[in-house]
Amino acid sequence: MEDFISRDLIFKNEFIYIVFDKLTSILEYNWLPATKQFSEEDYKRIVEIQAKAVEDNRPRKIFVDGRNFGFILVPEIQNWANETALSKMADWGVRKFAFSKNADYVIQLAIEQLMKESVSYRSFETSFFDTREEAFEWLRAQ
């Protein structure tokens, strides 16, 4: 059972909620089904909010629940996200990124491509999992 006492809700809207667990130093991005109606501007605004949450809280680990993510990340948006947020994550202390897999092949492929482009020059580990439980087990391992 999860310990909700150490968890703070950082941000919530119709697209995402972001939670930080101080005890485990895990920041969670939980995408919601409304992302199917995302505009490019909506996505960019959320990435900026995510980056601010990392900068402010300095988590060592990030979990991305991408099961409900419905926005296709085209290459231009991937590049923008890398430059705006992912390129700074390691400097802010992030060491691990865990993702729950998206059932949509195209969306999952775009997410993996985004991370591979970033990981190639950053010092954090990235892995994709079928379940939230598997992801958290990996994140909590040293």
N, C-alpha and C positions, 0 to 999 in steps of 0.2 A: 504494500500500500504506500502511496506517495505521501510525503510529508509536506503539507500545504502551508505550514507555519513559516517556513523559510522562503517561500515563493512570493514574489511581488509581481503584480500585473503592471507592466511597463506601458503598454499601449493596446488599445482595442478599437477596431472599427468594423465595417461590414466585410472587409477583405481579410483581416488578420488579427490575431491577438498575440502579444509578445509577453513572455513570462521569464523572470530571472530567479533562479534558485541560488541564494547566497551560499548555502552549505556545500553544494556540489560544484558551484561556479559554472552552471549550465544555463545558457540563454536559449529559450525556445521560440521559434517562429512557427506558429500554427496557422497555416493558410486555410481560408474558408471557401465554400463553394461559389460565393459571389465573384471570385476572381475570374470566372468564366466571362463576366461582363467588364473586365478590366479594360481601361484605355492605357495607352503608353504613358500618359501623364500620371495615371493612378499608380502604375507600377513604379515609376521613377520616384514618386512621392514616398511610397512605402520603403523602397530601398534606402532612401535618405533617412527615414525614421529608424530603420534597422541599423544603419551605420551609427547613428547617434546613440542608440541603445547600447551598442557594443563599446563605443568610445566612452560613454558615461559609466558603464558597469564593469568593463574589463573582464568579461567571462573568459575562462580558459577553453570552454567547450561550447559548441552550438549544436542544437538539434533543430532540424527543419522538417516539420510534418508537411510533406508535399502531396499527400494523398488527395487533397481537394484542390490543389493548384490547377487552375484552368487556363492560364495565359501562356501562349506560345512565345518563347523567347527567341526572337529573330537575332541574327548575328550582330546587328548594330546595337540592339539593346543589351546583348551579352557583353559587348565591348564597353558600353557605358557603365554597366554594373561593376565590371572589373575595375575600371578606372575610379569610379565613385566610392566603392565600398570594399570590395574583396581585396584589392591591392593593399589596403591599410589594416586588414584584420590581424595579421601576424604581429604587426607593430603594436597593436592594441592588446596583445596577449593571447589571442586565440591560437590553440594548438590542435584542436580536433573539430571536424564538422561531420555530423551524422545526418543522413537523410532517410526518411521513409519513402519508399518508391511510389511513383505515380503510375497508375494503371494505363494511362495514355502513353503509347510508345513515343510519339513525337515530342510530347512535353518532357517525358523522362530523358530522352536523348538530348534535348536542348539544355536541361539542367546539368546533366553529366558533362556536356561540352563546356558549359560555363565554368564549372569547377575545375575541369582539366586545364583549361587555359589559365586559370588563376593559380592552381596548385603547381604548375610547371615552374613558377618563379617565387613561390611563397613557401613558408616552412610550417604548414599545418597538414595534418592527415585528413583525408576525406574518405568516407565509406557510405554505401547505400544498403538499406536493409528492407526486408519484407514487412517487419513489424516494429512498432514503437519499442517494444520490450527488448528486442535484439539491439536496436540502436542505443538504448540507454545502458544496456549491459556493456557494450563496446565503449561508450563514453566514460563510464565509471571505472573501467579497467585503466591501470596506470600506463 
